Amino acid sequence: MKKKKLAVIFGIALFVIIVVFAASVIKTDAYNRTVHQEVLTGSALFTEEEAKAKVVSIRAFPRSSTWSKAFDLDGHGQTEHNFQAFTYDFSVENDTADEVDDFTFKLTFSREVFLMSAWNGALELHQKQTGGEYVATVPDLREFHPGDYALDTVTFDGETLIRMKPGDYLVYLPSSGMNAMEIPIEPHEGTVPGIIMYVRIGEDISDSTLELEYTFHRLLKSEPLFWISLIALGFWAVALTIVVLTWLQIRKYNERHERDNEIIQESIETFTGFIDAKDPYTNGHSNRVAEYTKLIAREMGYEGEELDQIYYVALLHDCGKIGVPDNILGKPGRLTDEEFEVIKSHTVRGGAILNRFRSLPNVGEGAFYHHEKYDGSGYPEGRAGEDIPLIARMICVADSFDAMNSNRVYRKKLTKEDIIGEIEKNKGKQFDPRIADLFLGLIRDGRIQCGV
């Protein structure tokens, strides 16, 4: 029963560990699927402090070296430089312990700009044109061929630029190739894609809107629930190992204990066989008394090793008869007072013999006191009631029953009704009333057969 309970406990614990581990996998997967967003506009686009407050941040800033050109947009012969080129670096920083698996950013223009170049990624361009919106993805703006697209472009000094009007926007798609390797972004690392664009002199893109979207690739080992399940599994495995080793040791001990018990039982039964063999009319008496006593003890709640010890004590109760002459033990007629004293001495002899048998606690009590009577009229000491050891009171009932239920040299065994009558009559006199009632219950239930 204990093994089944332990198996259930370990099974439930393993199930909980598996559930926690599964929860860590599900949680990690859900986290990796979540799309995170940041929206920046106005001065926040260029503020480093604003960026540092985010776990994943993007900041746009122009390089200091710029140049300008004259854009004759209206065909009026503009010669004075009216547009200035800015190289905008878009710094994307990952200040987490997780890898940024992918990111994109969308830049919506609030004023007219002209795109010249971009690197380390593709640009998905959205222009409002007559009839709706035109969308085109340019893999590398440095190798842009106008004839391949229907984009709104202008050419000045042999340089073709893409016109982006207010409300138009671009989506930056980072490259994962070996040359650029913009993604993934390792923990506490960053990447800096760049775009060159022209804006009117005196203006910039600070009032544009920048939207960053990104996803993480969190490793399972970064999820606390994973470590909780792993540590719990370690404890579970250690506990299981300890339980298994303990169980193996207990089983080994029990097997050795059973072998020892078998040796003890065989030795005692051999010894009691010598005693019973002295009188053919009482042959098997010791074994039967031991069995009856064991039944009584079980009814009283004894079990396991205690029950075995009670059986052995009862088995040895008549060992003192080894010193009684055969002619007295087997005498068919009435014993003289002297002969009866010799018979009575087997209790004292038995106690003395078993005094050296230390492997069974109180083993001598059964032999020495089993002829004491509950009312104090027994021998060898005339003890009464609870002053008589309990094991001796059990053996007293079992021993008397076997005598009544066996053929003796001087009489035949009694009927079942006579045996029950004798036990009833001697409750409180010869027998402990509680033990006598238990024994009568065993007879009436048919667990002990008796009578002719």
N, C-alpha and C positions, 0 to 999 in steps of 0.2 A: 504493500500500500504506500509506503514511504517512497519507494522508487517511482511509482506512478505519479505521486504528487510532485516529486522533484522533476520528473520528465515534463509534466504540465507546466511547472514554473519556468523551466529552461525553454520550453517551446514558446510560451507567452513572451518571455524576455527576448528571444530571437525574433519573434514576429514584430515586437515593438521596435527593435533595432533596424529591421528591414524597412519598417514603415518610416522611421526617421531618415534612413538613407534614401529611400524613394522620395521623401519630402525634400531632401537636399537636392536631388537630381531635378525634380519638378521645379523647385524654387529657382535653381540656377538657370534652367532652360527658360523659365518665364522672364527672369531678369535679362537674359541675353536677347530675348525677343522684344523687349520693351524699347520703343523708340523714344529717346530723350530729345527735348527741344529747348533752344535758347533763342530769344529774339532781342536784337540790339538795334538801336537807332540813335541818331543824334550824337552827342558827345561820347556816349557809352561805347561807340565803335572804336574810339581812339584812346580810351581811358584804361591804363594798365591796372589801376586799383580795382576797377570794376571786373576785369578779367580774373584777377587773383582771387576774387571772392567765389569763383565757380570751380567745381571739381574738374569739369571739362570746359575750357573757355576758348573763344575766338576773338582776336583783336586785329583790326585793320590799321595799318599805319604806312604812310608814304615815305619813301626814301628821300633824303635831302637833295640828292642830285637830280634835277629835272631839266627839261628843255622845252622850247616853245616853237610854234609854227603859225603861219597865217593860213586860216581856213576861209576860202572864199565861198561860203555856203550859198549866198544869194546871187552870185555871178556879177558882183559890182566891182570886181577888180581889187579885192581886199589884199593889201600887201603888208600891212602892219600885223605883227604877231598877236593873235587874239586867243589862241588855245595853248595850254601848257600840258606837257606829258608828265604823268605821275606813275611811278612804279609802286604799286600797292602790294605790300606783303600781308598775307592773311595768316597770322600765327595761331595755330591750333595746339593747345597744350592739354595734356592728360595728366592731371594731378591725383590719380587714383592708383590703387594696387591692381586694378584690372586692365586688361588690354582693350583699347578702343578698336572694335572689329571693323567698323565702317563709319564714314561720316560724309555728309554733303553740306554745302551751304548755298543759300539762295540770296542773291543780292538784287534788290529791287531799287531801281534808280528814280530819284526825285527830280533829276534834271538831265539834260542831254549830255551824253558822253560818247566817245569814240574808242572802241576797243582796238588795240594794236597787237598785243601778244599776251600769251599765258603759257605756263609750263607746269609740268608734273601732274597733269590731269586734263580731262576733257571739259568742254563747256557746252552745256545745253542752253541754247539761246531762245528766248521767247520775245518775239516782236509783234506789236500790234500793226497790222497792215490792212489795207482795204479788203474787206470781206472777212475779217476775223483776225485770228492769231496764227502767226507762222512760227513753227518750232523746228530747230535744227540742232543737231549735236555735232560739234567740231572736235575731233579727237585731239588735235594739236594746233592751236591757233598760230603757231610759228610757221606752219606749213599750210596755211589757209589759201584755198583756190576759190575765188569768188564765183567762177563759172559752175562750180559744183553745187551751189546753193542758191536759193531765191531770197537771200537776206538783203536787207537795205544797207548798202555800202556806199562809201565815197572814196575817191582817189585824189590825193594831193602829192605832188612831187614824186609820182611813181609809187606811192605807198597807199595800199588799199586798207581802209579802216571800216569797221562795222559800227553803224550808227545805232545807238540805243537811246530811245526817247523816254521822257518821263512816263513811268508805269511799266516800261519794258523791264525784263529781269533776266538774269543768268543763273544757272545752277551749276556749281562746280562739282565735278565728279572725279574724286582722287584716283590716281593710278596705283595699281598694285604690282606693276612691272618692276623688274630688277633695277632698271635705270632710275626710276623715280621712287618707288617704294614708299608712297605716302600713307598707305595703310598696310597692315594694322599699325596703330600707334602703341608702342610698348608702355607699360606703367611708368609714370613720372618722366615721360618723354614728350616730344612735340614734333610738329612738321610745319613747314612754311611754304605753301603754294603762293605764286605771285601772278599778278595781272598788270600789264601796262595799258593805261587809258589816258585819253586827252579830255580835259575839261576846260571850260573858259577860264581865262586868266582872272584870278581873284576869287575863283570858286573852288569847291572841293565836293566830295561825296558824303560829307559828314551828316547830311540830312537824309541819306538813303537808309534803307532797312536791310539788315542782315539777319537771316534766320539760319541757325545751325541745327542740324539733325544728326544724331549719332546713336550707335548701339555698342554695347559692350560684349566682349567675349570673356566672361568670368570663368576661370577654371574651377572645377568641382572642389579642389583643395582650398579654394578661397572662401568657400561657404561654411560658416560655423557649424551648421547641422551635420555636414559631412564628417567633421572631426569629432563631433559628439557621438555620432553613430560608430565611427571607427574606434574611438576610445572605449565606448560601451561594448563593442564587439570584442575588443582585447580583454576587458574585464570578464566578459561572458566566457571567452575561450579559457582564460585562466581558471575561472570558477568551475567550468566544466571539467577541466583537467584535474583540478583538486578533488572534485566529487568523484570522478572516475577512478582516480588513484586510491582515494579513500575507500570507495566501494570495493575495489579489487583487494585492498588490504583487509577489509572487513570480511569479504567472501573467503579470503585465504585463512583468516582467523577462525571464521565459522566452520570451514572445512576441517581445520586442525582441531577445533573444539569438538566437532562432531566425532572425529576419529578418537579423540581422547575420551569422550563420553562412551563411545562404543567399547573402548578398552576397559574403562571403569565398569561399565554395565556387565560386560562379559566376565570380568574378573569377579565382580560381586556375585553374579548369577552362578558362576562356577563354585564360589565359596558357599553360597546358600544351598547349592545342589548337594554339597557334602552334608550339610545339616539336615536337609529334608530326606536324604537317603538313609539316615539313621532310623527313620520311622516310615515304612511304606504307606501307612495310613494317612500321613500328612505330606506326602510327596507333592510338590508344586505349591504348597501352602504359602511360602514366602513370596513367590511371584504373584499369586492371586491377591494377597493382602496388599502388596505394593500397587497393583492395578486399582483396587478398590480405593485405596488411600489417595491415589492420583485423581480419581474421579471426584472424590470429596473436595480435594484442594482446588480442582478446576471450578467446581460449583461455588467455591468461596472466593473466586476471583484471581487465583494464582495462575501464572502463565510463564512460558519461556524457561529460563534457567532455574528459577525458583521451583517450578513444577518438577523439573528433572531431579533437583536435589531432594525434594520431598519423596519422590519415587525411590531414590537410592536409600534414603534413611529407613523407609518402610521395608525395603527389600532386606535390610540387615537387622530387622527388629528381633529375630530369634537366633542371632549368631551365638549367643551365650549357650545354646543347647549343645554346642559342640563338646562342652565339658560335662554333659549329663550322661551317665552310663546308659547303654542301650537297653539294659534289662528294665530300667525304670521308665524310660520313654515309651517302650513297647509293652509295658505290663498291662494285660487285659483286665485285671481285677482292680479292686479299690487300693489306692496307695496308702501306705502307713504315714503317720505324721512325719517321721524322719524322711521318707521318700518324697513327701510333698515339699518339705523344706529344701531338698536337693533340687526339685523341679523349680521351685520359686527362685533358687539362686541363679537361674540362667539370666535373670534381668541384670543382676549385679555383675555376673561374669561378662555379659554382653557389653555393659557400659565400660568395663575395664579393658576389654579387647579393643573397642572402638575409640578408646581414649587416645590411642596412638594414630588414629586415622584423621589427619588434620586437613586433608584436601576438601572434606565436606563439613561445612559449619554445623555445629550442634548435632553431629551424626549420632552421638551416643545417647541423646535424649529419647529417641524412639525405642532403643533396646532397654534402657534403664527404667523408663516410666510407663511403658505401654500396658502394664497390669495395674496401674493406679486406677482407682474408681472415683467418680465425680463426687460421691458422698464421703470420701476419705477412708473407706474401708479396704482399699487395695494395698498392694505392696510394690516396692520394698520399703518406702518411706511413709506411706499413709497420707500422701498429699491429697488435697481436695480442690474442686472447682477450678478457678482460673489459675491456681497455683501449680496445676499440672501443665507442663509445656503443651502448646497447641498441637504439635505434631504427634505427641503421645496420645492426646485425646482422639485424634483422627484414627490413628492405628488401632486404638482400643476398640472402636466400633467395627472397623474393617476386619480385625483379627477375630472378634467374637462372631461376626457374621459368617466368616469362612469356617469357623469351627462348627457352627450350627448347620451350615450348608454342605458339610462334608461327612462321609461315612467314617466313623471312628471304630476302634477295636471294641469299645464298650457299648456303641449304639449306632443306629442308622441316622442319616441326616434328616432334619426336620422338614415339615411341609412349609410352603410359602406363608400360609396363614399363621402357623406356629412361630415362624421366624419374625414376622411382623409383630405378632403379639409379644414376643420376648423383648424386642427392641422398644416397643411402646411401654412395656411394664418397667423397663430398667432406665428410662429417661430420667435424669436427675439423680439416679442411684449409681449405676455403673457407668452410664454414658452422659456426655455433655448433651443437654437437650437440643441445642441448635444443630449440632452435628448429626445427632440421631434423626432429627426431622429431615435434614438434607438427604441422608442416606435412605430414609423411607421413601422420599420423593423419587430417588433414582430407581428403587425397586418398583414402585407403582408405575413409573413411566416406561418400564421395560428396559431401561438401560443397564440394569443389573438383573440377570436371570437367577432364580433360586427356587428351592423346593422340589418335591417329587411329583 
